Amino acid sequence: MKTQTETHTQPVEQKLRTGADLFVQSLVEEKVDTVFGYPGGAVLPIYDALYRADAPFQHILCRHEQGLIHAAEGYARVTGKPGVVIATSGPGATNLITGITDAMMDSLPVVVFTGQVSTAVIGSDAFQEADVIGLTTPITKHNYQVTDIKDLPRITREAFHIATTGRPGPVVVDIPKNIAQEITDKTFDTSFHLPGYQPTVKPNPLQIRRLAEALAKAKKPVLLAGAGVHFADASEELKAFAEKFELPVTTTLLGLGSFPGGHEQALGMAGMHGSYSANMAIYEADLLINIGARFDDRLTGAIQHFAPEAAVAHIDIDPAEIGKNIETKIPVVGDAKEALTALLDIDIECTDHSSWSEETMNNKKEYPFWFERSDDLISPQWLIESVHRETDGHAIVTTDVGQHQMWAAQFYQFNSPHKWVTSGGLGTMGFGLPAAIGAQLGRPEETVVAIVGDGGFQMTMQEMAVVKQHNLPIKVIIVNNEALGMVRQWQEKFYEERYSASLMTENPDFIKLAEGFGVKGIRVSKETDVPSVIKEVFQHDGPVLVDARVQKLDKVFPMVAPGKGNHEMIGVKQCEE
Ligand SMILES: Cc1ncc(C[n+]2csc(CCOP(=O)(O)OP(=O)(O)O)c2C)c(N)n1
């Protein structure tokens, strides 16, 4: 583990430099390879320094600041490295707010630099002034305003350190224009000491022992894997642990892929649109071991019915998560990889739970996700299964939020980690396309598919210009049901079909739009044409946009209705064979 106080000695270059030059130098020292940015008045000194520096990183000019931040999130999610954003003051900074909140909710390491008006006019309602510190305090892991040039290099280092260690999260650094312009001939000390920030990485052996003892006695144990497994790069250890003790494994939405979806012990995603077998396993378990999930309400359903019989063990690097939503008997504070490695090292003689394993597997076989095929209009689930078949489950998949997101979670089987990029906690429409841009730039060798809704796509579709500019071979698939589908589903089920403002009958011609951006566009409207179109999409050596006209009234099932327990899922069907 890195020590919290590090002394940093760089060769001293004796020449005059601006604060902006020091900033660019800091990014180079952090080995940044990609910056997502958008210029403006208050940040111009930084842009000038970028121009002069010939820095060894690429700058991606998205078309809206929301695009920058989601792209940085996508980059961070698939690479594990911090996503870096530069925006100007005022409207540049406020356009980032949704994405910063999104990164906070999903624990993504993002470092955001905003320009600010000069220190002399802060607080005077100066042109393009916004209180970035006030606005971002509740939505960041930490934030800074630089008020002295001597602090700039140290703060930049601290920002990267805080964003990427412990539970990852967004950090904002607000840089006033006069600090960026100030000239200095000094080299400043960048060592830092953060006594109040000491994440526990190695779990306490006593906590590990208690968990091992509970596992040894359990008759109905279940694992729940969350995004923390991805962040800790603990998929191998999770698999070894599950296999060694023959444990059924469920995941959260963000945990998909942390355990291979095709593994015989995988029950799939739990929660509102999760599998019946995952939800029933948690409902009946006598020991639930949560690894890096935060017991969010879309996962738990009505809390009083969540794992009612289980002793809950919770492994998490953030102690504030433990016991926050669900009473926890066995807390384990630490990194998931360290905890699983320690558990694998202990000799545990388990009570025979083979009949339990069998029961959970039977549920999985008998109550799979289902949908009805049609000979005519495209069933969205079939569309997603076709993408899965064509990519053999190896693509990076990003989504917006809505029905298509849940169908992607249900019908694209993720067999490896860091392939699933979705907005889980905040549920942000417009996330899919810019996140795909960040993911493709972070992992140029991978196939990246953005599965988006016709509603969500229209929130950030201007980023197609970035796809074209950098010739990113992203495949954008619009699941076009001419509606805000998930809203319509809720209106149908819970508001007696009063479709208030949820129908999108005046969509643009997405093919012409693609062509306007200089990108190949394909429309598909018939179920039988789907396989050949999907083949064509992945054979095309460049970006493609597909307007897939799907059945309009399809619903995401199964589902836990609001206020209900997960064992009360509706829309569960028993397999006919
Ligand atoms: C920025 C934002 N605004 C509103 C919502 C509320 N919302 C959740 S799902 C949804 C409908 C999404 O429609 P679409 O993008 O067409 O996807 P579909 O559900 O049809 O697959 C809406 C409006 C949201 N999640 N995010």
PDBQT file of the ligand as one rigid body, heavy atoms in Angstrom, charges set to zero:
ROOT
HETATM    1  C1  LIG A 601     -31.864  12.742 -16.843  1.00  0.00    +0.000 C 
HETATM    2  C2  LIG A 601     -33.057  11.908 -16.536  1.00  0.00    +0.000 A 
HETATM    3  N1  LIG A 601     -34.298  12.410 -16.651  1.00  0.00    +0.000 NA
HETATM    4  C3  LIG A 601     -35.384  11.650 -16.375  1.00  0.00    +0.000 A 
HETATM    5  C4  LIG A 601     -35.243  10.354 -15.949  1.00  0.00    +0.000 A 
HETATM    6  C5  LIG A 601     -36.465   9.517 -15.599  1.00  0.00    +0.000 C 
HETATM    7  N2  LIG A 601     -36.552   8.345 -16.483  1.00  0.00    +0.000 N 
HETATM    8  C6  LIG A 601     -36.140   7.115 -16.144  1.00  0.00    +0.000 A 
HETATM    9  S1  LIG A 601     -36.296   5.990 -17.351  1.00  0.00    +0.000 SA
HETATM   10  C7  LIG A 601     -36.992   7.114 -18.372  1.00  0.00    +0.000 A 
HETATM   11  C8  LIG A 601     -37.418   6.730 -19.753  1.00  0.00    +0.000 C 
HETATM   12  C9  LIG A 601     -36.279   6.439 -20.637  1.00  0.00    +0.000 C 
HETATM   13  O1  LIG A 601     -36.726   6.367 -21.957  1.00  0.00    +0.000 OA
HETATM   14  P1  LIG A 601     -35.795   5.893 -23.115  1.00  0.00    +0.000 P 
HETATM   15  O2  LIG A 601     -34.488   6.580 -23.041  1.00  0.00    +0.000 OA
HETATM   16  O3  LIG A 601     -36.504   6.025 -24.411  1.00  0.00    +0.000 OA
HETATM   17  O4  LIG A 601     -35.533   4.361 -22.753  1.00  0.00    +0.000 OA
HETATM   18  P2  LIG A 601     -36.582   3.146 -22.631  1.00  0.00    +0.000 P 
HETATM   19  O5  LIG A 601     -37.093   3.103 -21.236  1.00  0.00    +0.000 OA
HETATM   20  O6  LIG A 601     -37.675   3.392 -23.632  1.00  0.00    +0.000 OA
HETATM   21  O7  LIG A 601     -35.764   1.947 -22.957  1.00  0.00    +0.000 OA
HETATM   22  C10 LIG A 601     -37.088   8.368 -17.748  1.00  0.00    +0.000 A 
HETATM   23  C11 LIG A 601     -37.689   9.579 -18.358  1.00  0.00    +0.000 C 
HETATM   24  C12 LIG A 601     -33.914   9.876 -15.812  1.00  0.00    +0.000 A 
HETATM   25  N3  LIG A 601     -33.656   8.636 -15.373  1.00  0.00    +0.000 N 
HETATM   26  N4  LIG A 601     -32.856  10.659 -16.131  1.00  0.00    +0.000 NA
ENDROOT
TORSDOF 0
